[in-house]
Amino acid sequence: MGKCRPVLVKLQTVWDRRIVLSNCHKLKNYGDRVSVAPDEPIDVRRRRVFDRLKEKAERNGSVVVIDNDVLIVDNAKVYSMKDGPVHNG
């Protein structure tokens, strides 16, 4: 009975996945018995978000520039492959 087996959970929406991953720090009380890991590496996830934001901006007719893996839409930095979303304060 002491075997540890992974459980694969497939969520229906991206929103559910974001909620689970953002709240997985609450499971630290369970030690090594419970862990949550995303199904894709961070660079793959960021590439998909980058491409989606780029396509959306192009559909809206915005000026899109890519400079050193940073997505710039209408002269505002929007997303970086290195750091993720850029928060323009």
N, CA and C of each residue as an Amber inpcrd file, in Angstrom:
protein
   267
   0.8190000  -1.2110000   0.0000000   0.0000000   0.0000000   0.0000000
   0.8520000   1.2600000   0.0000000   2.1240000   1.2060000   0.2450000
   2.9550000   2.3890000   0.3640000   3.4210000   2.9670000  -0.9510000
   2.8630000   2.5210000  -2.0740000   3.3100000   3.0240000  -3.3680000
   2.7520000   4.4190000  -3.6310000   3.5910000   5.2210000  -4.2580000
   3.1860000   6.5680000  -4.6550000   2.9800000   6.5630000  -6.1570000
   1.7700000   6.8630000  -6.5930000   1.4700000   6.8510000  -8.0230000
   0.9420000   8.2120000  -8.4460000   1.4140000   8.6880000  -9.5670000
   0.9140000   9.9940000 -10.0360000  -0.5200000   9.8830000 -10.5420000
  -1.2280000  10.9630000 -10.3930000  -2.5890000  11.0640000 -10.8990000
  -2.5910000  12.1620000 -11.9470000  -3.0200000  11.8240000 -13.1360000
  -3.0940000  12.7870000 -14.2200000  -4.4920000  13.3820000 -14.2410000
  -4.5590000  14.6910000 -14.1300000  -5.8420000  15.3880000 -14.1160000
  -5.9280000  16.2260000 -15.3780000  -7.0020000  16.0650000 -16.1150000
  -7.2180000  16.8530000 -17.3250000  -8.3530000  17.8250000 -17.0440000
  -8.0440000  19.1030000 -17.0930000  -9.0370000  20.1320000 -16.7940000
  -9.7210000  20.5760000 -18.0770000 -10.9510000  21.0110000 -17.9480000
 -11.7610000  21.3530000 -19.1090000 -11.3940000  22.6930000 -19.7200000
 -11.0030000  23.6540000 -18.8830000 -10.7260000  24.9880000 -19.4070000
  -9.3480000  25.4570000 -18.9700000  -8.8300000  26.4210000 -19.6920000
  -7.5520000  27.0280000 -19.3400000  -7.6880000  27.7680000 -18.0120000
  -8.8510000  28.3400000 -17.7780000  -9.0810000  29.0740000 -16.5390000
  -8.9560000  28.1440000 -15.3320000  -9.5400000  26.9490000 -15.4050000
  -9.4180000  25.9910000 -14.3110000  -7.9550000  25.6420000 -14.0670000
  -7.2080000  25.4740000 -15.1330000  -5.7880000  25.1450000 -15.0140000
  -5.0250000  26.2690000 -14.3240000  -5.3290000  27.5010000 -14.6880000
  -4.6690000  28.6400000 -14.0560000  -4.9920000  28.7120000 -12.5760000
  -6.2310000  28.4350000 -12.2210000  -6.6280000  28.4720000 -10.8110000
  -5.8670000  27.4120000 -10.0220000  -5.7930000  26.2070000 -10.5590000
  -5.0910000  25.1230000  -9.8610000  -3.6140000  25.4520000  -9.6980000
  -2.9660000  25.8840000 -10.7730000  -1.5350000  26.1680000 -10.7030000
  -1.2210000  27.3650000  -9.8100000  -2.1010000  28.3590000  -9.7810000
  -1.8350000  29.5270000  -8.9440000  -2.0710000  29.2580000  -7.4640000
  -2.8410000  28.2360000  -7.1510000  -3.1200000  27.9250000  -5.7510000
  -2.3880000  26.6860000  -5.2390000  -1.4880000  26.1250000  -6.0310000
  -0.8160000  24.8960000  -5.6040000   0.1160000  25.1290000  -4.4180000
   0.4900000  26.3790000  -4.1380000   1.3370000  26.6470000  -2.9800000
   0.6250000  26.3040000  -1.6670000  -0.6890000  26.2380000  -1.6850000
  -1.4540000  25.8940000  -0.4840000  -1.3100000  24.4270000  -0.0980000
  -0.7450000  23.6290000  -1.0060000  -0.5730000  22.2000000  -0.7360000
   0.7310000  21.8920000  -0.0090000   1.5030000  22.9150000   0.3640000
   2.7970000  22.6720000   0.9940000   2.6620000  21.9780000   2.3530000
   1.4980000  22.0510000   2.9730000   1.2760000  21.3850000   4.2590000
   1.3260000  19.8610000   4.1350000   1.1690000  19.3480000   2.9210000
   1.1650000  17.9040000   2.7020000   2.5540000  17.3500000   2.4110000
   3.5570000  18.2170000   2.3830000   4.9290000  17.7700000   2.1760000
   5.1380000  17.1600000   0.8060000   5.8200000  16.0080000   0.7830000
   6.1480000  15.3520000  -0.4850000   5.0130000  14.4930000  -1.0150000
   3.9430000  14.3540000  -0.2710000   2.8590000  13.4780000  -0.7080000
   2.0510000  14.0670000  -1.8580000   1.9980000  15.4020000  -1.9490000
   1.2070000  16.0460000  -2.9940000   2.0860000  17.0580000  -3.7220000
   2.1000000  16.9780000  -5.0350000   2.7970000  17.9870000  -5.8290000
   1.9860000  18.2450000  -7.0870000   2.1010000  19.4590000  -7.5860000
   1.3910000  19.8480000  -8.7960000   2.4300000  20.3690000  -9.7740000
   2.3770000  19.8680000 -10.9820000   3.3130000  20.3130000 -12.0140000
   2.5400000  20.5630000 -13.3020000   2.8370000  21.6490000 -13.9840000
   2.1820000  21.8990000 -15.2680000   2.6420000  20.8830000 -16.2990000
   1.8400000  20.6900000 -17.3120000   2.1190000  19.6650000 -18.3110000
   3.1310000  20.0870000 -19.3670000   3.4500000  21.3600000 -19.4430000
   4.3720000  21.8490000 -20.4690000   5.4460000  22.7160000 -19.8160000
   6.6230000  22.7390000 -20.4060000   7.6550000  23.6410000 -19.8900000
   7.2490000  25.0950000 -20.0790000   7.8410000  25.9730000 -19.2960000
   7.4760000  27.3840000 -19.3180000   7.7100000  28.0230000 -20.6730000
   8.7770000  27.6380000 -21.3780000   9.0490000  28.2590000 -22.6750000
   7.9940000  27.9000000 -23.7130000   7.4500000  26.6990000 -23.6340000
   6.3870000  26.2870000 -24.5610000   5.1050000  27.0570000 -24.2560000
   4.7850000  27.1950000 -22.9680000   3.5820000  27.9430000 -22.5850000
   3.7010000  29.4050000 -22.9910000   4.8830000  29.9940000 -22.7510000
   5.0620000  31.4030000 -23.1110000   5.0020000  31.6060000 -24.6220000
   5.5390000  30.6710000 -25.3950000   5.4920000  30.7870000 -26.8530000
   4.0470000  30.7820000 -27.3430000   3.2150000  29.9130000 -26.7500000
   1.8170000  29.8410000 -27.1580000   1.0760000  31.1410000 -26.8190000
   1.3220000  31.6920000 -25.6300000   0.6940000  32.9600000 -25.2480000
   1.1840000  34.0800000 -26.1590000   2.4910000  34.0970000 -26.4300000
   3.0910000  35.1020000 -27.3150000   2.4140000  35.0840000 -28.6770000
   2.2860000  33.8990000 -29.2680000   1.6690000  33.7720000 -30.5870000
   0.2030000  34.1840000 -30.5670000  -0.5030000  33.8170000 -29.5000000
  -1.9210000  34.1700000 -29.4010000  -2.1140000  35.6820000 -29.3010000
  -1.2830000  36.3510000 -28.4780000  -1.3880000  37.7990000 -28.3460000
  -1.0250000  38.5080000 -29.6500000  -0.0240000  37.9770000 -30.3450000
   0.3900000  38.5560000 -31.6230000  -0.7360000  38.4570000 -32.6470000
  -1.3420000  37.2830000 -32.7650000  -2.4420000  37.0910000 -33.7080000
  -3.6290000  37.9840000 -33.3800000  -3.9420000  38.1200000 -32.0950000
  -5.0690000  38.9530000 -31.6850000  -4.8230000  40.4190000 -32.0460000
  -3.5980000  40.8870000 -31.8090000  -3.2690000  42.2770000 -32.1400000
  -3.3270000  42.5080000 -33.6450000  -2.8530000  41.5390000 -34.4160000
  -2.8960000  41.6810000 -35.8800000  -4.3250000  41.6860000 -36.3880000
  -5.1980000  40.8560000 -35.8050000  -6.6140000  40.8470000 -36.1990000
  -7.2820000  42.1810000 -35.9140000  -6.8610000  42.8360000 -34.8050000
  -7.4590000  44.1210000 -34.4280000  -6.8820000  45.2820000 -35.2250000
  -5.9070000  45.0090000 -36.0950000  -5.3250000  46.0580000 -36.9120000
  -4.2820000  46.8930000 -36.2020000  -3.7510000  46.4170000 -35.0980000
  -2.7220000  47.1470000 -34.3590000  -1.3660000  46.9790000 -35.0340000
  -0.4680000  47.9050000 -34.7370000   0.9020000  47.8170000 -35.2300000
   1.6680000  46.8720000 -34.3120000   2.1810000  45.7730000 -34.8910000
   2.8550000  44.7400000 -34.1120000   4.3300000  44.7020000 -34.4970000
   5.2000000  44.7890000 -33.4800000   6.6420000  44.7120000 -33.6780000
   7.1870000  43.6800000 -32.7070000   8.1100000  42.8400000 -33.1910000
   8.7800000  41.8680000 -32.3300000  10.2530000  42.2420000 -32.2990000
  10.7630000  42.5630000 -31.1030000  12.1440000  42.9840000 -30.9430000
  12.7720000  42.1960000 -29.8010000  13.7480000  41.3550000 -30.1190000
  14.4320000  40.5160000 -29.1090000  13.4440000  39.7020000 -28.2760000
  12.5300000  39.0310000 -28.9330000  11.5040000  38.2130000 -28.2890000
  10.6040000  39.0020000 -27.3410000  10.3970000  40.2690000 -27.6310000
   9.4540000  41.1000000 -26.8870000   8.3870000  41.5530000 -27.8760000
   7.1300000  41.3180000 -27.5360000   6.0100000  41.7200000 -28.3810000
   5.6210000  43.1490000 -28.0380000   5.6610000  44.0130000 -29.0390000
   5.3070000  45.4160000 -28.8710000   4.0920000  45.6920000 -29.7410000
   3.0230000  46.1460000 -29.1110000   1.7760000  46.4380000 -29.8190000
   1.4680000  47.9180000 -29.6420000   1.3530000  48.6320000 -30.7500000
   1.0770000  50.0730000 -30.7380000   2.0470000  50.8200000 -29.8170000
   3.3530000  50.5470000 -29.9770000   4.4380000  51.1900000 -29.2200000
   4.3970000  50.9240000 -27.7190000   3.7460000  49.8630000 -27.2830000
   3.7210000  49.4880000 -25.8710000   4.1650000  48.0310000 -25.7470000
   5.1330000  47.7690000 -24.8690000   5.5740000  46.3960000 -24.6380000
   4.4410000  45.6300000 -23.9760000   4.1370000  44.4650000 -24.5360000
   3.0050000  43.6850000 -24.0560000   3.4580000  42.3790000 -23.4220000
   4.3890000  41.6780000 -24.0880000   4.7540000  40.3400000 -23.6210000
   6.2050000  40.0480000 -23.9750000   6.9040000  39.4120000 -23.0440000
   8.2940000  39.0400000 -23.2430000   8.4290000  37.5250000 -23.1080000
   9.1720000  36.9210000 -24.0160000   9.4070000  35.4800000 -23.9150000
  10.2290000  35.1250000 -22.6830000  11.0260000  36.0600000 -22.2130000
  11.8750000  35.8010000 -21.0420000  11.1000000  35.9700000 -19.7350000
  10.2980000  37.0370000 -19.6360000   9.6490000  37.3860000 -18.3650000
   8.1380000  37.2240000 -18.3420000   7.5350000  36.9400000 -19.4680000
   6.0790000  36.8090000 -19.5130000   5.4210000  38.1620000 -19.7280000
   4.2520000  38.3960000 -19.1360000   3.5280000  39.6500000 -19.3640000
   4.3230000  40.8510000 -18.8560000   4.2630000  41.9290000 -19.6180000
   4.9180000  43.1730000 -19.2170000   3.8470000  44.0820000 -18.6570000
   4.0320000  44.5040000 -17.4110000   3.0480000  45.3740000 -16.7650000
   3.4870000  46.8190000 -16.9350000   2.7460000  47.5280000 -17.7460000
   3.0490000  48.9450000 -17.9710000   2.3550000  49.7760000 -16.9290000
   3.1180000  50.3050000 -15.9860000   2.5580000  51.0880000 -14.8880000
   2.2200000  52.4560000 -15.3270000
